[in-house]
Amino acid sequence: MQTTDIIPDDRIGVLVANLGTPDSPAPRDVRRYLKQFLWDPRVVEVPRPAWWLVLNLVILNTRPRRSARAYAKIWTDDGSPLLVISEKQQTALQASLEQQYDGQVRSALAMCYGSPSVPAGLAELQAAGCRRILVLPLYPQYSATSTAAVFDAVYKEMRNWRAVPELRFVNDYFDDDAYIRALADSVRRYQSQHGVPDRLLMSFHGIPQEYADAGDPYPCQCEVTAMLLAKELGLGASQWQFSFQSRLGPKAWLKPYTDKTLAALPGEGVHNVQVVCPGFSVDCLETLEEVAMENRDVFIEAGGKHYSYIPCLNDEAAHIEMLAGLVGRHLQGWLDE
């Protein structure tokens, strides 16, 4: 190999990370995905021997078939919505970074669970000559169950590298002005076509209450996001509220629960509801099946009349612009050298 063939090692890498998805809606693939996801001690903080028994003897023998049916409802001809949209996000973000930084910054997509994996994404950046890497989990609000799990996966992979790159991590962007504006604009556009509801419900993914009691900042950041979005939209106190979804198991999770909230609203005279999920950067099972389908049934069966779900920001131009701006701020100092 000639010296001129060596890839320059002055590029900066951006690892764009999200949760992950099964390879298909088949029960065997869903089981493989759930096993990796639910075994992560960041996700389930239970002593490993006891949790191994529960996970392998109970959950993985029942939940994969149920989850597979849910995934089948949202699966597209192109594959998992989360993966398909994430790939579009990364492609659009790379185009923006190319334009701004003249090829100096490269990005790669990774999933904390499933494919493409964190090791695969890091290897892609390594092959591109990136000696400085910014890790960008697409979780607006920080939680040890999500953001820190990505960080763990990066650290774990780096144990195998001889030449470890400089690393930076984006912890959160829950109160980022451009993020709040993009959310508000998406709500306004939706309501310009579908009308203004009696109430806007902002639904965030839940975590066990004991995690918050132990110091996880997630619920506080969710509340701030909700308040800033309501303020940006000019909503009065009776026009919005926030809640938490996707609870699992018998333990108490963050309240109020989304499904319980929706079941109670018709009795309070609220018959027209729109739901937005400001904690999700990409539409996925929890938004497309749980919120848009299951929770709609809950609301209608309780006496509600009109229910609709406002999609995530996904690969909207304003979202990509916001992410590119976030990357630029976190690369200060590196770009100047």
Secondary structure per residue as TSV (DSSP state, phi and psi in degrees):
chain	resnum	aa	ss	phi	psi
A	1	M	-	360.0	130.8
A	2	Q	-	-77.5	152.6
A	3	T	G	-57.7	-34.7
A	4	T	G	-70.5	-13.6
A	5	D	G	-86.1	-10.4
A	6	I	S	-70.5	133.0
A	7	I	-	-68.6	130.6
A	8	P	-	-61.2	141.5
A	9	D	S	-105.8	33.5
A	10	D	-	-109.7	11.5
A	11	R	E	-79.5	157.3
A	12	I	E	-109.9	134.3
A	13	G	E	-107.2	148.1
A	14	V	E	-124.9	115.3
A	15	L	E	-93.2	108.3
A	16	V	E	-91.0	115.7
A	17	A	E	-122.1	144.3
A	18	N	E	-137.7	-175.4
A	19	L	E	-65.9	-58.0
A	20	G	E	128.8	176.9
A	21	T	E	-158.5	153.1
A	22	P	-	-63.8	160.5
A	23	D	S	-71.4	-25.4
A	24	S	S	-157.0	169.8
A	25	P	S	-82.9	9.5
A	26	A	S	-69.9	140.3
A	27	P	H	-52.0	-37.4
A	28	R	H	-65.3	-39.4
A	29	D	H	-73.3	-36.6
A	30	V	H	-65.5	-40.1
A	31	R	H	-62.5	-43.3
A	32	R	H	-61.6	-42.4
A	33	Y	H	-65.6	-47.8
A	34	L	H	-62.9	-35.3
A	35	K	H	-63.2	-43.2
A	36	Q	H	-67.7	-44.9
A	37	F	H	-64.7	-52.1
A	38	L	H	-77.1	-13.8
A	39	W	H	-82.9	-14.5
A	40	D	-	-65.1	121.7
A	41	P	T	-65.4	-16.3
A	42	R	T	-70.4	-30.8
A	43	V	T	-84.3	-45.8
A	44	V	-	-123.7	109.4
A	45	E	-	-93.1	71.8
A	46	V	S	-127.7	142.7
A	47	P	-	-49.8	134.2
A	48	R	H	-57.9	-44.6
A	49	P	H	-60.0	-45.4
A	50	A	H	-66.3	-40.8
A	51	W	H	-69.8	-34.2
A	52	W	H	-58.2	-42.9
A	53	L	H	-64.9	-47.0
A	54	V	H	-64.4	-45.6
A	55	L	I	-65.0	-50.1
A	56	N	I	-81.7	-30.8
A	57	L	I	-94.8	-20.2
A	58	V	I	-119.0	-67.2
A	59	I	I	-61.8	-48.1
A	60	L	H	-74.5	-5.1
A	61	N	H	-97.7	-7.8
A	62	T	H	-127.8	-45.3
A	63	R	H	-67.9	-36.8
A	64	P	H	-56.3	-40.1
A	65	R	H	-66.7	-41.3
A	66	R	H	-66.3	-44.9
A	67	S	H	-66.2	-34.8
A	68	A	H	-61.8	-40.3
A	69	R	H	-63.2	-38.0
A	70	A	H	-67.6	-43.9
A	71	Y	H	-61.8	-37.3
A	72	A	H	-62.1	-28.8
A	73	K	H	-67.6	-29.1
A	74	I	H	-110.3	-8.5
A	75	W	-	-63.6	141.1
A	76	T	B	-111.5	172.3
A	77	D	T	-61.7	-27.0
A	78	D	T	-87.5	-11.4
A	79	G	B	122.9	-156.0
A	80	S	-	-64.9	128.5
A	81	P	H	-55.4	-40.3
A	82	L	H	-61.7	-43.8
A	83	L	H	-71.4	-43.9
A	84	V	H	-60.9	-46.7
A	85	I	H	-70.5	-38.3
A	86	S	H	-60.8	-39.5
A	87	E	H	-63.9	-38.5
A	88	K	H	-66.0	-40.2
A	89	Q	H	-59.4	-49.1
A	90	Q	H	-64.8	-39.0
A	91	T	H	-64.0	-44.0
A	92	A	H	-67.4	-39.5
A	93	L	H	-65.0	-41.6
A	94	Q	H	-61.8	-40.9
A	95	A	H	-61.3	-41.4
A	96	S	H	-66.4	-42.5
A	97	L	H	-67.0	-36.9
A	98	E	H	-60.2	-44.3
A	99	Q	H	-66.1	-40.0
A	100	Q	H	-79.4	-35.1
A	101	Y	H	-120.7	14.4
A	102	D	T	52.6	46.0
A	103	G	T	82.4	-0.5
A	104	Q	S	-74.8	-25.6
A	105	V	E	-113.1	126.3
A	106	R	E	-116.3	146.5
A	107	S	E	-122.2	157.0
A	108	A	E	-145.4	149.4
A	109	L	E	-97.0	141.4
A	110	A	E	-145.7	149.7
A	111	M	E	-115.2	137.1
A	112	C	E	-62.9	-33.6
A	113	Y	E	-131.8	137.9
A	114	G	E	86.2	-157.2
A	115	S	S	-120.1	149.0
A	116	P	S	-71.8	137.3
A	117	S	B	-77.1	166.4
A	118	V	H	-61.6	-45.6
A	119	P	H	-57.5	-39.0
A	120	A	H	-66.1	-42.1
A	121	G	H	-64.4	-42.3
A	122	L	H	-66.1	-38.0
A	123	A	H	-63.2	-37.1
A	124	E	H	-62.6	-41.8
A	125	L	H	-70.5	-36.8
A	126	Q	H	-62.9	-42.7
A	127	A	H	-65.6	-25.7
A	128	A	T	-83.6	1.5
A	129	G	T	85.3	24.3
A	130	C	E	-85.5	116.6
A	131	R	E	-104.8	-0.4
A	132	R	E	-134.3	130.4
A	133	I	E	-131.7	129.2
A	134	L	E	-101.1	127.1
A	135	V	E	-98.6	119.3
A	136	L	E	-119.1	90.9
A	137	P	E	-72.3	133.1
A	138	L	S	-85.8	52.8
A	139	Y	-	-117.6	107.1
A	140	P	S	-57.3	-39.7
A	141	Q	S	-102.9	133.6
A	142	Y	-	-73.0	138.4
A	143	S	-	-147.0	146.8
A	144	A	T	-62.7	-25.8
A	145	T	T	-75.7	-16.5
A	146	S	T	-126.9	-67.9
A	147	T	H	-59.2	-49.7
A	148	A	H	-66.0	-28.8
A	149	A	H	-63.9	-37.1
A	150	V	H	-64.9	-45.6
A	151	F	H	-59.1	-42.4
A	152	D	H	-58.7	-43.9
A	153	A	H	-63.4	-37.1
A	154	V	H	-66.3	-48.2
A	155	Y	H	-59.1	-42.1
A	156	K	H	-61.0	-43.6
A	157	E	H	-67.8	-37.5
A	158	M	H	-65.1	-19.5
A	159	R	T	-63.5	-20.6
A	160	N	T	-95.1	-2.8
A	161	W	-	-94.2	136.2
A	162	R	S	-74.1	-48.9
A	163	A	S	-104.3	99.8
A	164	V	-	-83.0	128.6
A	165	P	-	-76.6	164.2
A	166	E	E	-65.7	141.8
A	167	L	E	-127.1	142.7
A	168	R	E	-133.9	152.8
A	169	F	E	-131.3	137.4
A	170	V	-	-92.8	113.9
A	171	N	-	-75.9	-39.8
A	172	D	-	-169.9	170.3
A	173	Y	-	-151.4	37.1
A	174	F	T	-63.8	-25.6
A	175	D	T	-117.8	17.6
A	176	D	-	-63.8	129.4
A	177	D	H	-58.8	-43.6
A	178	A	H	-68.0	-34.4
A	179	Y	H	-65.3	-46.2
A	180	I	H	-63.9	-41.9
A	181	R	H	-63.8	-41.8
A	182	A	H	-63.1	-41.9
A	183	L	H	-60.8	-48.0
A	184	A	H	-62.2	-42.8
A	185	D	H	-63.3	-36.6
A	186	S	H	-67.3	-37.2
A	187	V	H	-66.5	-43.8
A	188	R	H	-62.2	-43.0
A	189	R	H	-62.9	-42.3
A	190	Y	H	-63.6	-44.8
A	191	Q	H	-72.1	-23.6
A	192	S	H	-66.6	-24.7
A	193	Q	H	-98.3	-30.8
A	194	H	H	-115.8	0.6
A	195	G	-	88.8	170.4
A	196	V	-	-97.9	130.1
A	197	P	-	-82.5	172.0
A	198	D	S	-65.5	-35.4
A	199	R	E	-149.8	142.5
A	200	L	E	-102.6	118.9
A	201	L	E	-101.6	124.8
A	202	M	E	-101.0	110.0
A	203	S	E	-104.7	124.1
A	204	F	E	-112.5	150.9
A	205	H	E	-63.7	138.7
A	206	G	-	-87.7	167.7
A	207	I	-	-137.4	159.7
A	208	P	B	-57.5	141.2
A	209	Q	H	-58.7	-34.6
A	210	E	H	-65.5	-26.4
A	211	Y	H	-67.9	-42.2
A	212	A	H	-65.3	-41.2
A	213	D	H	-62.2	-28.1
A	214	A	T	-82.0	-5.3
A	215	G	T	120.2	3.5
A	216	D	-	-66.0	125.2
A	217	P	-	-78.0	-1.0
A	218	Y	H	-52.5	-51.9
A	219	P	H	-62.1	-36.7
A	220	C	H	-65.3	-40.4
A	221	Q	H	-68.0	-36.7
A	222	C	H	-61.7	-43.6
A	223	E	H	-63.6	-40.3
A	224	V	H	-63.3	-45.8
A	225	T	H	-56.6	-46.8
A	226	A	H	-61.1	-44.1
A	227	M	H	-66.1	-41.3
A	228	L	H	-67.2	-38.6
A	229	L	H	-66.1	-43.4
A	230	A	H	-61.2	-41.1
A	231	K	H	-64.8	-43.7
A	232	E	H	-62.4	-33.8
A	233	L	H	-84.4	-8.7
A	234	G	T	70.4	34.7
A	235	L	-	-86.5	141.8
A	236	G	-	-80.9	169.9
A	237	A	G	-59.5	-31.9
A	238	S	G	-87.2	-2.0
A	239	Q	G	-97.8	-5.5
A	240	W	E	-152.9	162.0
A	241	Q	E	-163.1	168.9
A	242	F	E	-128.2	159.4
A	243	S	E	-154.5	177.4
A	244	F	E	-128.8	137.2
A	245	Q	E	-117.2	180.0
A	246	S	-	65.2	33.6
A	247	R	-	-70.9	152.9
A	248	L	-	-139.7	130.6
A	249	G	S	88.2	178.9
A	250	P	S	-82.4	-14.9
A	251	K	S	-71.2	157.5
A	252	A	-	-70.8	134.5
A	253	W	B	-112.1	177.1
A	254	L	S	-56.8	137.8
A	255	K	S	-118.6	158.0
A	256	P	S	-77.8	150.1
A	257	Y	B	-77.6	139.7
A	258	T	H	-60.9	-48.1
A	259	D	H	-65.7	-39.7
A	260	K	H	-66.4	-38.1
A	261	T	H	-61.9	-47.4
A	262	L	H	-64.2	-36.6
A	263	A	H	-66.2	-28.4
A	264	A	H	-88.3	-22.8
A	265	L	G	-60.4	-43.8
A	266	P	G	-58.4	-35.0
A	267	G	G	-68.1	-17.3
A	268	E	G	-96.1	5.2
A	269	G	T	89.5	10.7
A	270	V	-	-99.2	109.7
A	271	H	-	-115.6	-3.7
A	272	N	E	-130.7	110.2
A	273	V	E	-125.6	139.5
A	274	Q	E	-119.6	139.0
A	275	V	E	-118.2	133.5
A	276	V	E	-126.2	150.1
A	277	C	-	-119.9	84.9
A	278	P	T	-73.8	-1.0
A	279	G	T	-97.9	-1.8
A	280	F	-	-113.1	127.8
A	281	S	S	-87.1	-17.9
A	282	V	S	-138.9	139.6
A	283	D	-	-66.6	140.4
A	284	C	-	-154.5	-167.9
A	285	L	H	-55.7	-43.5
A	286	E	I	-68.5	-25.4
A	287	T	I	-95.4	-45.9
A	288	L	I	-76.8	-32.6
A	289	E	I	-102.6	-51.1
A	290	E	I	-68.8	-52.9
A	291	V	I	-78.1	-51.3
A	292	A	I	-72.5	-28.6
A	293	M	I	-109.0	-64.4
A	294	E	I	-59.9	-48.2
A	295	N	H	-71.2	-26.9
A	296	R	H	-61.6	-44.9
A	297	D	H	-61.1	-40.3
A	298	V	H	-59.4	-46.2
A	299	F	H	-67.5	-46.2
A	300	I	H	-66.2	-41.8
A	301	E	H	-65.6	-24.6
A	302	A	T	-83.6	-3.1
A	303	G	T	111.4	3.5
A	304	G	-	-69.7	156.8
A	305	K	-	-107.9	-43.5
A	306	H	E	-131.7	123.8
A	307	Y	E	-135.3	133.7
A	308	S	E	-148.9	153.0
A	309	Y	E	-110.9	130.9
A	310	I	E	-92.9	119.7
A	311	P	-	-58.7	158.6
A	312	C	-	-64.8	171.2
A	313	L	-	-68.7	-28.5
A	314	N	T	49.5	-126.7
A	315	D	T	-105.0	27.9
A	316	E	-	-58.8	148.4
A	317	A	H	-58.4	-41.4
A	318	A	H	-64.8	-33.9
A	319	H	H	-68.4	-45.0
A	320	I	H	-64.1	-41.1
A	321	E	H	-62.0	-40.8
A	322	M	H	-63.2	-44.6
A	323	L	H	-64.7	-40.2
A	324	A	H	-63.0	-39.7
A	325	G	H	-65.0	-40.0
A	326	L	H	-62.2	-44.6
A	327	V	H	-60.3	-45.5
A	328	G	H	-58.8	-41.5
A	329	R	H	-65.4	-38.9
A	330	H	H	-78.0	-12.9
A	331	L	T	-95.8	3.4
A	332	Q	T	-57.9	136.8
A	333	G	T	97.3	-49.8
A	334	W	T	-68.9	-42.5
A	335	L	T	-71.0	-23.7
A	336	D	T	-84.8	-13.0
A	337	E	-	-87.3	360.0
